[in-house]
Structures are given as C-alpha cells and as structure tokens.
Amino acid sequence: MLVLAEATRADANVPRMPDEPPVTLEMVAWPDRDYYEGGFGPEPDLYEQGTCRTCGVDVTSTAKRAFCPTCGEVCELT
C-alpha cells in the first residue's frame, strides 16, 4: 500500500491537551471510485478534508467519499 502523509511534530514549548498526540498525521485518502463511476470525484481539482470516524486520522481527498488509508473505512469528507 502506498500512502502519502504529512506529519507535524508539536512544539514542546506550546501547551497541549492531555490526550493530544505529539505528532499530527494527515493522510491522502483514495476516492471511492465505484461510487464515482471510475472517477476521482465530481471536482477533482478541489480537495476535501475530514477525520475518519473509525480510527480518528485526518484525511484529504479529491472526493467527498473516500477510503481511509489507515483502516479502510469509507470517510465522508467536507
């Protein structure tokens, strides 16, 4: 599996919430091409973002309906 991700390390001097991880990941989610009849979404030049409801990873895609690269669940993005 090939996954494009962006990782951001939190500044140690900036206060964080107790459950906030020290590294933030945002991954590129593959569009549900069956839903879009083989395409990459209705407007592939625009990017949709959201969080996977199942595993909580932040994802970006070219479509509002895409597969989470971490757990494989369908994400509804905005």
N, C-alpha and C positions, 0 to 999 in steps of 0.2 A: 504494500500500500504506500502511495506517495501522498504526503500531506504537507501543505505549505502553512507555516505557523509563524506568528510573531510573538516573541517572549519579551516581557518588560519586567525588569527587576525593580522592586520598590526601593526607594531611598531609605536607608536605615535611620536617617535623621527626621523623617516625616512620620508622625504618629499614624498608626493603623488600627483598625478594629481588631479585637482579639481573634476573630475567625477569618480575617483577611489573609490570604496567602502572600508570601514574599515575592512570588513570581506570578504575573498575569499572562495567560495564554489566550491568543485569538487565532482560530484556525479557519482555513478556507473549506467550506462545505460544498460537496458536489451536488449540483441541481438534480432533482428528481426528474430525470429525462423522460421517463414513461409518462409522467403527469403532463409534461410539456411537449408531448408527441415528438420526442427525439431532440428537442432544442435545449437551449440553456436558459430559458425563461422568456417572458414577453418583451423585456427590455434589457438584454444582456450587457448594455453599456452602463447600467445603473447597478449599484451594489446594495444588497440588503444585509442587515445585521440583526443579531439577536443572541439569545442564550438557549442552549439545549435544555429542555425541561427534564430530561432524564439524567444527564451527567453534569450539567451546570457549566460546561465550557462555552466561551464566547465564540460565535461563528460568523463568517461573512460569506456571501454567495452572490451569484448573478441572478438568483431567483428567490422568490418568497418561500418556496417549498424546496428544501434541500436536505441531504443526509448528513448527519453529524459524523465527522471523520473519527471521533473517539469511540462512540458506542453504536453508530449505525442507525439510530432512530431518526425519523423524519422531524425536521425542525420547521416551524412556521416563523418566518423572519419578517421584519418590517423595514 
